Amino acid sequence: MDTIPGLTKINSHKRALVLESELNRQILRLEFGRIHAQTERLKHSYGWAQGAWKWAIPIAGFLLARKFKRRVASPGKGSLILGSLGAAWKLFQAVRARHSGPPRSR
């Protein structure tokens, strides 16, 4: 006997919705597991590429440096070295002057 008219129908509908929701949760778990397995398979099959990058990048940098090195004329190199030495000398003198400072009175 129904105490409230239509309550049995609502309860059965509620149970059907809960069951459907649980089935959808299981399907989602299964799909996420499948996606995770595919991702792991991809990582495993392309894992060698990560190690290859560790070697390929420095080699590519070396080859590019050699390519650009050939284009620079020797006077350009000399002026770069002289400019760098001049800047280093000015920095050295400034540091030495700062450290020596005015003489102390005893």
C-alpha positions in Angstrom: 0.0 0.0 0.0 1.2 3.5 -0.9 1.0 6.0 1.9 1.7 8.7 -0.6 0.2 8.2 -4.0 3.0 7.6 -6.6 5.8 7.1 -4.1 6.5 3.6 -5.2 6.9 4.7 -8.8 9.2 7.6 -7.7 11.4 5.2 -5.6 11.7 2.7 -8.5 12.6 5.5 -10.8 15.2 6.7 -8.3 16.7 3.2 -8.1 16.9 3.0 -11.9 18.7 6.4 -12.0 21.2 5.3 -9.3 21.9 2.1 -11.2 22.4 4.0 -14.4 24.7 6.4 -12.6 26.8 3.6 -11.3 27.0 2.0 -14.7 28.2 5.4 -16.2 30.8 5.6 -13.4 32.1 2.2 -14.3 32.3 3.0 -18.0 34.2 6.2 -17.2 36.7 4.3 -15.1 37.1 1.8 -17.9 37.7 4.6 -20.5 40.1 6.5 -18.2 42.0 3.2 -17.7 42.2 2.7 -21.4 43.4 6.2 -22.0 46.0 5.8 -19.3 47.2 2.5 -20.8 47.5 4.2 -24.3 49.5 7.1 -22.7 51.9 4.7 -21.0 52.3 2.7 -24.2 53.1 6.0 -26.0 55.6 7.0 -23.4 57.3 3.6 -23.5 57.5 3.5 -27.3 58.9 7.1 -27.6 61.0 6.9 -24.5 64.2 6.6 -26.6 63.4 10.1 -28.1 63.9 11.7 -24.6 67.4 10.3 -24.4 68.1 11.3 -28.0 67.3 14.9 -27.3 69.9 15.0 -24.6 72.5 14.3 -27.2 71.0 15.9 -30.3 70.6 19.4 -28.9 74.3 20.0 -28.0 75.4 18.5 -31.3 73.1 20.8 -33.2 74.4 23.7 -31.2 78.0 22.8 -32.0 77.2 22.4 -35.7 75.4 25.8 -35.8 78.3 27.5 -34.0 80.7 26.1 -36.6 78.5 27.3 -39.4 78.5 30.9 -38.0 82.1 30.7 -37.1 83.2 30.4 -40.7 81.3 33.5 -41.7 83.0 35.9 -39.2 86.2 37.5 -40.5 89.3 37.4 -38.4 89.5 41.2 -37.8 86.0 41.0 -36.3 87.2 38.3 -33.9 90.2 40.4 -32.9 88.2 43.5 -32.2 85.8 41.4 -30.1 88.6 40.0 -28.0 90.2 43.5 -27.6 86.9 45.0 -26.7 86.3 42.3 -24.1 89.8 42.7 -22.7 89.4 46.5 -22.4 86.1 46.1 -20.5 87.7 43.5 -18.2 90.6 45.8 -17.5 88.3 48.7 -16.6 86.3 46.4 -14.3 89.6 45.2 -12.7 90.7 48.8 -12.1 87.4 49.8 -10.6 87.4 46.8 -8.2 91.0 47.5 -7.2 90.3 51.2 -6.5 87.3 50.3 -4.4 89.3 47.8 -2.3 92.3 50.0 -1.8 90.3 53.1 -0.7 91.7 56.0 1.2 94.6 55.1 3.6 93.6 54.5 7.3 95.0 56.6 10.1 96.4 54.7 13.1 
